Amino acid sequence: MGQSKPVALGQWRLHLPYNNVKQIVEIKDKLFCAGTHGFFYLEKKDGSTTRLSPINGFGGYEVETMQYDKNKDLLVIAYADTKIEILKGKTIVKNDDIFQKTIIGNKSINHINIHQDIAYLSTSFGLLELNIDKNEIRNSYQNIGPGGTTIEIFSSSVLNDSLYVSTKFGIYRGKIASTINLADYNNWQLVKAANFASKHICSYNQKLYAELDSQVWVYENKDWNLLETYDSAAVTNINVYHNQLLIGVYNKHIIKINGNSKTYQSIKVLSHCILDDREQIWYSSPIIGVVLQNQNGEVNFFPNGPKAINAYQMINAFDKFYVMGGTFKETNYAPNFNKNGFYLFDNYTWTYSDPSNPLIQPMYDFTLCAYQKNTGRLYLGSHGTGILQINNGQAVKRYDETNSPLRKRGGLFNIISGMALDKSSNLWVSNFDVDSSLHQLNNKGEWTSYKLPVNNTSKIAIDSRNNKWIVVQSGGLLFFNDKGTVTTTDDIISRVNANSGTGNLPSNNVNDIAFTKNGELLIGTDQGFVRIRNPNAIQTGGNYDAERIIVSVEQGTNLGGYVLETERINTIFIDGGDRRWFGTDKGAWLYDSDGTTLLHHFTKENSPLISNNVFNIGINETTGEVFFGTDKGLISFRADANAAAKSIEKLVIYPNPVRPDFVGDVAITGLTDNTLIKITDINGQLVYQTFSNGGMATWNCKTFSGERPSTGVYLVFAISNDGEETEVGKLLFIK
């Protein structure tokens, strides 16, 4: 499904890699597809896709397994966190019984088998019966293993009067009868032992088909007969579709059994396969999404998204939004050899860096970026292979130990751990754990290297006076002033740490730093964040101890507390309205430009946020869309601020027209900071007035009296903060 329109203010949008699909379920004219990192459906008639998530009412993003009940026309969905939903038409019924159940060890739902009114749930801790009509767990068979032990159930099937389950010990059978207690392990019989495990079973045509030790067996008339033998555990699924049986084999073929006839269909790589109502074969792939195989060959489908879930530093460059796709090991700062490259978001579509480019091909773990807009140069830092230079969108040069003073840590990896640009467009680089760990690359391509008191330097922030503030992995910060010369003898270096008089940080474990528009230095640690109001005091002899921000925690009292006092601050981002975004392991927080008023706190529990572990934050300057990089992937929220323009441009008003069913705020962009916005009717009567956050202002579609205005054309007047610039736009409002 395309993303041709900007998301509305206050709305969310998913940006996940949907190419790795593990299961397909056919429901009439749609295919519901469970991916490793996302959930969507595919329209069979035209191949269009729609993402499914909490944004549009579903309970999650990661579907572990699902099953369709044709008789009742409903879909039972089991998520990776064991939450269950029953989808019937447009109604979603939730069941959190297993999710809320305390289980020692792993807790997962592996398979769903629907028989009559019961959904048999094969789980890591036994077999459960879900009564679909009543939406309740009816029975639980958790201790049916040898001697009454708990065993994992991989799948189940009903044949005649018996229930069969597959386990690591093999296939068990229990007779279904009102007089038999299947919770008693004595009522289960091991009918086919396994050396390793049995993962898939399915009844068809009065026979039981089962995968066992990489072999496919058929049970009929109390006898087991071997059907297929494979060298490894390659069977992906055994299922019945439209009175035919399909057996998927990972990198070999699909077996289709119709009555007593058997045919083989060659495939590339699959994770699941189905036969639709037109007898077309569809299979899911861990690489290319959902594949349709018919007489015309193969065609694949999946929603557009970034290449992987990794989302490190983000930046606006060349009118596109760049996301670094690399990672590194936080425990020892070693690379992960991640070849995802970087992703580009342009016109609401994701593309990827070209892995065949000879400059990009040998590089891995891109994590950092810095952009010189005036020269059209973008620098990408990798955690192991140096720096890639991109000019006007094209990769032109790679810097490493062969052509620059950058060096390898321990002779192994050329780790770039920090990058920033100063006012003169010089690039400053942290080269981790080498003798000279700070370098400058000027516009002429000349390098200057600096030795610092420590070598384990990382992130760099540069203030309005061109001073460099550098995070030290072993603790605290370094202040560095090169005096604007390449001579190193006049350099000023000072430490900022947890000691009183030299920073008074709450912790020496600093994760990120950022400067606000008014010059305050924000420092994020594993024990909250602090600010230094006057960072320049570090070189003038003044007090540069950091301070916490105190806010009232109980209205009407003198009780106060520190903002984000004990949160681990992973990242800090200052938006166009000078507001502070914090990424933590407990979600994302937005505070106003003063730092005292909490505007948003997004968590997985109260919003569509994918994960509470927010590692990185970036903002698309064109739209004001805030991107959150988490351990589960990338998701964005359209906020009400973006980067301010240098002068008031042609006003962009969205949505326009405003239709009767629209709920939300109208966005007005193309503004300078703190622009006055006046909205009047065609006769000049003032309807609403506000100021912009950075380059964006918003209108809640209400008059001063709190009512929606009448249908008509309204004028939007923009007046710059100094009164020198004005612009007028028109907005059609339909009540």
N, C-alpha and C positions, 0 to 999 in steps of 0.2 A: 504493500500500500504506500503510495507516494506521500511525501511531506511537503506539499507545494505551498502551504500557507503557514505563517508564523503562529505558534501556539498562543492562545489567549493569555492575558495577564492572570497570574495566580494559578495557572494550569501546569501540569507536569507532562513530560515526554520521556519515553524510554529510548536508550541508545545501546542496544545489546547485540552481540554477534549471534545471529539466528541460523548460521550455516550448519551447525552441529545438531541434527535432529535425531532423536532416539526412538520415537514412537509416533504412529499415525493411527487415527481413528476416523472412520467415515461416518458422517451423519448427513444423510440425504445429499444435498448439493455442496456440502462442505467437507473438508478434511481438517480435523483438529490435530495440531502437531505439537508435540512436547519436545522442546530442545534442551540441551544441556544448560543453556543460560537464558532461555526465554520460551514463551508460550504464544502460539498464534493459530489462526485458522486460514485455510486456503480455499478460495472459491474455485471449484472445478471448471466452471464454464469459461472463466477468463484468466485464471491464474493470479488474481489479485489477493493480497494478504492483509490481515488485520491483526495487530498485536493485542494480546490479552494479558491483563495485569490488574492490580488494584486501582489503576487509573480508570478503568471501565468496569469496576465492580467485582473482579475476581480476587481471590484471597492470596495470590502469590504470583511468582514469576517462574519458579522452578517446579515443574510437574515431574513427579517420579514415575507415575503410571496412571492409566485411565482405561475405562471400559464403557462401551455403549450398550444400552439395553434397548433393542429395537422394539420389543413388545410395548414397553412403557415410554419409548421415545425420550430417553434421558441419558445423560452422560455422568458417570461417577468419576471424579477427579481426585487423585491423591497427590499431595505436594511433598516435596523433599522434607519439610518439617513435620510431616504426618497429619497436617490438617486435611480435611476431606470436604469436598463440595459436590452437590448434586445439581446439575444444570438441566432444567426442563424448560424449553422455550427460552424466554428471557429471564426466568426466575432462577436465582442461585440460592440454594439452601446449604448452610454451613454445618459442619460437625467437627468439633474440636476435642472429642472424647479421648482419642489416642494422643493428640498433641499435649493435652493436659495430664496424661497418665505418666507417673514416674516409673521409668524403666532403667535398670542398671545396665550400662553398656549401650550398644548401638540401638537406635530406634528408627526403623524405616519400614515403608510399605513397598513390597517388591512387585506385587501382581494383584489384579482384581479379576475375579471370575464370577459372572452373574448367572445364577440358576434360579428360575422362578422369581420369587420376591427377595432373594437373598444375594448380597454381594459378598463373596468369600474373599477376605483380605489376607493375602500371604505376607507375613511380616517377619522382621528379624527376630521376633520373640514368640512366634507361633501363628496359628490360624484363627481369624476372628470372623464372625458373621455379622454383617450389617444389614438390618432390616430396612430396605429402601423406603417402603411406604411410611414407616414410623420414624425413619432417620435415627435409629438407635442401634447400638451394639447389642446383639441378642445373646450370643454365646462366644466363649473364648476358649480355644484349645491351645494352651501354652506349654504344657508339660507332657507331650506325647512322644518324646524321644526315648532312647534306651533307658530303662529304669525310672521313667517319669521325669527325665531331664528336659529342659527347654532347648528346642532346636529351631534354627531358622528355616522358614518355609519360603521356597522360591516361586512356586506356582501351584495351582490346584485345578482339578477338573472333575466333573461328575459323569460317571458311566453307569447306566442302569440304576441299581440301588446303592451304589457305593461312591464315596468321596475319596479321590486320590490326591496326594500331595507329593511334591518333589523336594528333596532335602540333600544335605551333603552325604547322608548315609545311603541314599537311594530313594525308592518310591514306596510310600506307605499307603495303605488302604484302610478306610473305616466305613462300616456299613451305616447307612442313613436309616434310622428307624426311631420311632418315639420311645421305644423300650431300651434303646442303647445310649449310654452316656459316653459321648466321644471326648469328653474332658478327661476320661480315664484312659491312660496310655495302654492299658491291657486290651482295649477295644480297637487298637490299631495294629496292623500287621505289615511287616516289611516284605513286600511282594517282589521287589527287584533291587538287589543290593548294588551299590556303586563303589568303585575304588576311590573316586574323587568327589563326584557330585552329580545330581540330576537337577537341571535348571528349568526345563520346559516340558510341559505335558498338555495334551489336548485330546478330547474324545471326538471321534468323527466316524460316522457310518458303522456304529456299534463296535468300534475299535478304540483302543487307547494308543495314541502316538506319544512317544516320550524320547527326549534327549537324555542320554546317560553316558558319562565318560567319553564325550565327543562322538558318540554313536547314536543313531536313531533306531529305536525299537518300536515294534507294533505288538500290542497285547490283544489277542483274540482267542476266544474259546479256551481260556485258561493257559494259553501258550504265549511265550514271548518269541518273536521272530525278528532277526536283524534286517533292517531296511537299508541303512547307509552307515559307512564308517569314514571318519575324518581324522586327520593327523593331530588336530588341536581342537580346543573348545570353540568351534566356529559357528555353531547353531545359534541364531539370534532370536528366533521366535517360531512357534508352531500355533497357528490359529485357523479357524474356520471363517470363510467369507462367502456368502451367497452359495451355500451348499457345496463349497469346494475347500480343500485343505491346502494351506500354503506353509511351506517350511523354508525359512530364510537361512542361508549359510553365508557368513560374513564376507568373504572375498572370493566366492566361487559361483554360486548359482541360487536360484529360487526353484524349489520343487513344488509343482502344482498337481494335486491329486483330485481327480473328479471321478467319484465312484471307485472303480478298479483301474482306471487309466492313470498314468503318471507321465508328466512332461517336465523338462528342465529348461529354465530360462537363465542364460548367462548374465551376470551383472559385474560391476566393478567392486565397490565396497558398500555394504549396507549394514544398518543397525536394526531395521524392522521392515516388514513388507506387508502389503494388503492387496486384495483384489476388489475393485469397486463394482458398482451395479452395472457397469458396461463391460465388465470383464477386462478392464485395463489394470495392469500392474503398476502400483506405486510403491516406491521404497524410500526409506529415509537414509540419509548419508551423514557420517560425521564430518564431512567436508563441504558438500555442495547442496545441503538442504534436503528438499523433497524432490524426488525424481519420478517423472511419469515415463513409463516405458510402454510404447505401443508400436503399431506397424510403421510409424514414421520415424522411429528411433527413440531418443531420449531427450527430455527437456527438464531443467531443474528450476525450482522456485524457493525463495525464502525472502523475508523482509530485509530491506536495506539496513545496515548498521555498521559499526566499527568492526575491525578484524578480530578483536579479542576483548576480554573484559578489562584488561590492564589499562589504566588511565593515569599517567603520571602528569607532569607539568603541562599546562595548556596555555596557548597564546594566540592572539589575533595577528595575522600577517597576510599580506597580499590579498586583502578582502576575503580571507578564509579563516576558519577556526581550526588551529592545529592542536592535536592531542598526542603526547608522547606515549608509545605503547610498551615501553620497557619496564623492568623491575630490577630489584637487587635484593640480596639477602641482608636483612637488618641485623642479624646476629653477628656476622663477621664482615659485612660490607662487601661481600664478593658478588660478582655478577651472576645472573641466572641464565645467560646465553639466550635471551629471549629475542627471537627474530621477527617480532610483530611489526617492527619499524615504527611508523607514525601514521596517524589517521587525519583526514581533512574533512571538515564539515563545511559544505558550500551549497547555498541555495537549498538547504534542508535535505541534502543528500551526502552520504559518507562515501569517500574513496580512500584508497590506501597508497602508501609509498610503494614504488616499484622495486620488488626484491631482486630483479634481474639487473638493475642499474649497477654498473661495476664499482661505483663509489659507495653505494648503499649495501651491496651484497655481503661484503665481509664484516659489516658492522652489526652490533646487537645492543640490546638494552638502552634504547634512547629514553632518557629520563628528564632532560633539561632543555630549555630553549631560551633564546634572547633575540630580539628583533630590532634592527635599525631601520626605521621607516624612511628616513631621509636618504639612505644609501641603497635601500632595497635589499638588505642582507639579513638573512635569518641563520642563526647558529643553533645547531642541535648538539647537545652533549650526550655522549653515551657512557654507560657505566662499564667501560672495558676496552673501547676501541677509538677513543679520541673524540674529535669534533667534526661534524659535517657542516659545510657552508652551503647555503642555498641562496642564489641570487634571482630575484624576481620569479620565484617558484621552481627554479631548476637547480639541481645539485651540481656544484661546480668544483668543489675541493674538499679534501679530507685532511685534517691536521692530526698528526700523531707523532710518535717518537722518531719517525724517519725524516720529517720535514719541519719540525718545530722543537722547542725546548720541553714539550710535554713528555713525561716519562712514565714507564710502567711500574706499578706497585710490585715490589719483589721480583721485577723482571717478567711479570706475567700479564697484568692487565692495566691498560691506560685509562684510569678512572677519572672522569670529569664529575666532580661532586658539587660544583657551584658555578653559576655564570650570571653576569649582570653587565649592563652598559652604562657608562657615565655620560655626562652632558656633552662631551666631545666625541661621542660615539666610539669610544675605546671599549673593547671587550675585556672584561676581567674574568679570570678563570681560576677556580680551585682545582688543582691536580692532586688527588688524594694520596696521602702517605708516600710522598717522594721528597727528595732533598729540598728542592725549591717548589713549594706547593701553591704559590700564587704567581700568575702570569698576566701580562697585559698585551693585547693584540691591537695595534692602532690601525687607522684607516689605510695606511700605506702597506699593511701586511707585515709590519715589523713587530717583533716580540721583545718584551722586557720581562725578566724573571726576578722574583723576590723571595728571599729566605725569611721565614717567619719563626717565632719561638716554638711553634708546633707545626707538625706536618699533616695532621688529620683534620684539615679544614673542609668545610662543605658549603652550605648555602651562603650567598652574598647578597646584601642589599646596599644600595648607594644612596646617600642623602642628598639634599639640595646643594650642599657645599662640596660635593664630589668625594666625601669621605666614604670609606668602605667599612662595612660592618659584616663580619664573617663568623658564621657558626663553627664552633670547634666540637668535633665528635667526642673528644675526651672531656668536654665540659666547658660551658660558658661561651663567650664571644671574644673576638679580637676586633679592636678598633684600629684602622690602618689609614694613614694619610701620607700619600707619596709626595705631597707639596707640588704636584703638577709637573714633576720632573722625572727623568729616567734615572737620575742619580739616587742611589739607595742610602747614601750616608745621612741624608736629611730626613729620612722617613720617621714618622711618629707612629709608635705601636703601643697600645694599651690593652689591658685585660678587663673584661666585664664578667663578673662571676657572682656567686652567692654571698660573698663577704660584704659586710657593711662598709660603705665608703668606696667600693669598687663595683657597684651594681646592685647589691642586695637582692639578687634574683631568688625566687622561691625554690629554685632547683637549678643545678648546673646542667641538667639534661635539656638542652634547648633544641626544639624541633623545627621552628620556623621563626622568621622575623619579617616585618613589613613596616613601611612608613606611611602615615596618614598624610592627607593633603596639607595639614597645618604643621607637619614636621615632627610629630610624635613618633617615637620608635616603639612598636608593639613587639613583644617578645613572648612566644609561645613555648611553654615547657611541659614536662609531664606532671606538673603541679599547678596547672592553670596558666593564665597570661598576666603580664604586667606591662606598664608603659614607662618610658623615660620621656618626660615632657620636654626637656631641653637637652637633647643628645650632645649638642655642641659644647656643653659644660665639661665634657671629658678632656677637651684640649685647652680650656680656659681656666681650669682650676676650680670650677664650680661643683655643685653637688649633682652627680648623675646617677644617684641611686634610683632604682626603679620603684614604682609604686603600684599597688593594686587599686582597682576602682571599687568604691564602696557604694552600694545601693541599699535602699530600704527593702527589707524582706517581709515586713508586715505593715500594711497601711495603717496610719494613725498612731504608730508607735515610734520610738527611737531605736528600734532594733534594726541593725544593718548587717550586711554580709558582703563578701567579695564576689565580684563577677567571675563565674567559672573558676571558683577557688581551687578545686581539686581535680578538674578535668584534665585529661591528657590532650594537649593542643597539638594536632598533627599538622595543621596548615592554617594560614591566615591570608585572607584576600580582602583588599579594599576596593569597593565598587565605585561607580561613577558619582554616587551621592556621598562619598567619603564615609560610607557605612562599613562596619567590620563584620566579615563573614569568618566564622571559625569552624574548622572541621575537626571533630573529636571522635573518640570511640563510643560516644553516646549521641551521635547524630550531628547535625549542622545547626549552628546558631547564627543569627543576625542581630547585631546591635546597631543603634543609631550612630550618627557621626560624633556624638559626645561620649559614646561608649557606656552609657548608663541605662538606656531603655532597650529592653529585649523586644524585638519586632517579630522574630520567628524562632522557633526551636523545632526543627523537623527531625522526627525519628521514624523508624520502621513501623512503630506502633500507631503513630498519629498522622501519618502521611504515606504517600506511595514510595518514599525513600527505600531503595533496595536493601540497604544495610546500614546499621548504625556506625560502622567503621568507615568514616569519611577521611580519606587520606589527602585528597587534593581537590581544589576548587578553582574553576575558571569561569569567565563571563564572556559570552559572545557580545562584543561591543555594538554590533549592529542592532541586535534585538533586545539586549538586556537579559538574555536567557542565562541562568546560572547553572553550570555543569558541576555535578558532584561525582568525583572519582572515588569508588568504594571497592572493597574486596570482592564484591559481587558484580561489579560492572558500573556503567555510566548511566546517569539519569539527570534530567535537567528540569528546572523550575523557572518559569518566566517571571522575574521580579519587576519592580516598578522603578528601576534605575538603570542607566547605562552610561557609557563614557560621554562626557560633554563635548560638543563641537566647539571649535575655535570661534566660530561666528554662527549666528542663527541661519540655518539652511532652510530649504523648502520643507514645510511641515509635512510629516508623515503621520496620518491619523488612522488608527486601526482599532476595532473594525469600523468601516465606513462604507455603506450605511450601517447604523445600529438598528437591528430588526427587533420586533416585539419579544421574541423568545430569547434574546441575548441576556445572559446574567454574568456580570463581571464589570471590569473597569475598561474604559477606553484609554488607549495609550497614545500619547502625542510625543513624537521624537524629532530629532534634528535641532535640538536646543543647546544653548550655552548653559553653564551651571547657574542654578538659582534664577532661571527665567520666570518672569511673571506671566501666568496664563489667565486670560479672561475669556469666558464663554458667554456669548450674548445671543438673543434671538435676532431675527432679521430686522427688528425695529430698534435694536441697540439696548434692549433691557438686559441687565446683567443676570445671568442664570447661575454661574459658578465661577470661583476664582481659586487659584492655587499656585504653587511654585514648583519648579522642576527639581528632581533628584538627579544631579548630573545633567545628562542630556535628555531625560524623559520626565514628562508630567503625566498624571493620570486623572481621570474623571470617573466617578462612581455612577454616572448616569442619573444623578439626582440633583434637584435644585437646592437652594439654601434651606428650603422648608422640608426637605427630605422626600419630595415626591418626584416621580419620573416626569419629565417635561412633555409637552404636547408634541404631536407630529409636526415636523417642519425642518427647515434648513437653519443651522446655527453657525455663527461665526466664531472662529477660534483665533484670538489675538495673542501673539507672543511678543513680550517686551523684555529685552535683555536687562541684566542687573544694573547696568550703568545708564539705561534708557536710550542708548545710542542706536540700537538695532530693533527693528520691528518686522513682523511677518504675520500674514493673515491666511487662515485656511478655512475651508467649509466642511461641515459635517451634516449629513442627513440623518435625522433621528425619527424613527417610526415607533410610536407608542403602542 
